[in-house]
């Protein structure tokens, strides 16, 4: 069953965040991830959206999503994201 990762990110240091972005796709694709959406100006239809970037990812299953997130390669580049931004990241179970 597919799973989705939603990340709400507030970027404080664009140069440091760019280091994260530079290595992201190569590692991400190794784990069969799909980048479904990245938006820095979503159209808010209810409530408030205080983040500078929102990302939606899909993986074929939870195992693959967790393998990606915990992989040494991703953890190495994630250091740049953690230094450059603050985020809320959630894993959502797909319906089928």
Buried (B, 14 or more C-beta within 10 A) or exposed (E): EBBBBBBBBEBEEEEBBEBBBEBBEEBBEBBBBEEEEEEEEEEEEEEEBEBBBBBBBBBBBBEBBBBBBEBEBBEEBBEBBEEBBEBEEEBEEEEE
